[in-house]
Amino acid sequence: MTALARLLFGRRARLRWIHLILGGALAMPYVLVGSVVVGPVAGDANVFGSLPLQLASFALGLPLAAVTSLFPLTRPLESGVVRSLCGVEADRLAYGPARSKGEKGRTAAWFTLHLGAGGIVAGMSLAVPPFAGTLIVLPFVPALRDDRMGLPGFFHHAWALVLSPLAGGAMLAALAGCAAGCGALLARWAPALLGPSAEDRVAAAEARAADLAVRNRLARELHDSVGHALSAVTLQASAARRLLDTDPEFVREALAAIEETTRRTVGELDAVLGVLRDGDATGDAWGTAPAPTLAADLDGLLRRTRAAGLRVDATVADVAADPRALPAPVSREAYRIVQEGLSNALRHAGGKVTVALRVEALDGHLRITVENPLGTAAPAPRPGGGHGLRGVADRARLLGGATEAGPEGPVWRLHVRLPLKGTA
């Protein structure tokens, strides 16, 4: 009994009832237009005094509703109302205007159905409760049994007075059942008539894929930037601690390098987290903090790395320092690749070895090579980490390049080729 009451009068049933009444309210202008035609044809100026003429006006108004549903805003508005009042999941509805003939036809069918069912239920909601209420109180209010009230004569019989409250309650229950049933049918048909088309689903999937791709890029940026900074800061702090009493000048330089590294990294971190927090990963991922590039920021990267105690023997071709000769995407990704290569050396070899860095343009490619003595410098996988070389490979692959990493004789060698032409 409780489940039945919830089905007929629960919150969802009430919201769907409101949805139907809104459909009835939207149907009224079309009924009025229909009555302008039906009245002269039937020779009766008082259309609303006759139930058959009202139904005829209603039937004539529904095709007009189907025509007006072709306006672009109809489907977005109806989808929003259905989501809010009918309990249909948002991903099962389309929110853009109908474009193809099929979408427009389905929208017209839904709008006609909504207004048709809503008009019937709204009319019943206006007419049934007063009459049912009269039947319920009829045995207790003798004045309602007066002939002037227009009730049928059999209500003067005792048996009719006994049954009238039951009949009134049954009418209210029937009204609630009709509203709940119509609301459930509309909720079931809404995804079929207002749901996304195949083109909408493809567009949504492409948008999600693009968003995930940008977020993956941001994750790589965070890994490379923060990972390099933490490696450098750790080594700088360790060296400063060891030389605190014997070399104060070195300690001051190490602290200054730590300050510069952390300030820059916090700026990049704030920019990326701001993009993720705002939920808009389609724009400039760095906001007011531009992504570092090989042409503009390599010198600073080398300076901070050397300040961490790592000896870097760098050979950089002129093309790497010329923004006009180096495409912007290549310059950005090349900076992160160099940063990751140096970070691996910092993490695994520390400051006791010399790392050889070569950046040169050869055969239409930018070639980046990072070498350091093998020893403990091979980037072994570790729990929760080990994504650096994978990120390097992803960056190179996205630009149409290639990556090679591994031991070669006595050194660990990272070699990356990035095409200089045709880069998107």
C-alpha positions, 0 to 999 in steps of 0.5 A: 500500500505504501509503495502504491501511494508513493507511486501515485503521490511520491515526489517523482510522480508530483514532478511529472504531474507538474510537467504534464500541467505545463504541457497543458498550459503550453497547449492553451494558445493552440486550443484558442487558435483552434477554437477560432476555426472550429467556432465559425465552422460549427456555427456556435460562438460559444466553443468552450460551452461544448465539450465536443467543440473543445476537443475539436479545437484541441485536436486542431491545435496539436498540428500547429504545435508540431509546426512551431516545435521546429524552432531551434530552442524547442529541443534544448528547453524541452530537454532541460524540463524533462531532466528536471521534472521527469527524472531522466538522466542528462546523458540520455538527452540532447541539449543542442538544437535539432539539425537533421530532418530526423531530429526535427521530426522526433522533436515535433513528435515529442512536443505534440505528445507532451502538449496532447497528454498535458492538455488532457491531464491538465483538463482532468486536474481542473475538472475532477477534484471539485466534483470528487470533493463534492461527492466526498462531502455530499452526505454531510452537507445537505445543501449540496443535494438541492436541485439547484446544484444540478446533481442527478436525482439518484443522489437523493437515495440513501445508497447513493449517499453512502457510495458517493464518498467512495466514488469521489475517492476513486475518482481522485485515485483514478486521476492520480493514476492517469497522471502517474501513468502518463508521466511514466510514459513520457519519461520512457519515451523522452530518450527516444524522442529527445535523445542524442542522434548518432552525430551528437554521440560522435561529437560528444565522444570527440569532445570527451576524447579531446578533453582527456587528451589535454588533461593527460598533457597537463598531467605530463607537464606536472610530472615533468615540471614538479619531478624535476624540481623535487629532484633538483631541490633534494640534491641542492638541500642535501649538498647545502646540509653537508657543506653548511659549516665549511662552504657558506658561499655554496650554501647561499647559492644552493638556497638561492637556486632552491628559491628560484626552482620552487618559485617557478614550479609553484607558478606552473603548478598553480596555472595547471591546477587552475585550469583543472579546477575551472573544468576548462581544459580546452584553452591555454593550459598555462593561463598567464604563465606560458609553457617553457620552451627550449628556445627561451628557457633552456639556459635557465634549466641548465643553470638550475640543474648545475646548481643542484650539483649535476655537471652538464656538458651541453652542446646546443645547435643554433636552431635550438636557440632560434624561436623562428627556426624552431616550431613552437610545439617542438620547442615546448616538447623538446624543453620537457624532454630535456628536462626529463632526461636531466631529471633522470640523471639527477634522480639516479646518478646524483651529482657525481657524474657528468651528463652529456647533452646534445641538441642539434638539427639534422636531416629535418629533425631536432635530435636530443641526446642525453648520456650519463655513465651507466652505473645506477643511472638507469631509470628503473621502474618504481612503485607509484612512479616510472612515468618519465620515459613513457611521457617522453615517448608520448611527447615524441609520438604526438609530434611524429617523432621517435624515442630510444632509451637504454644502455649503450656500452658504458652509458645510459643513452636517451635519444629523441628525434622530433620532425621540424616540418609538418608539426601540428 
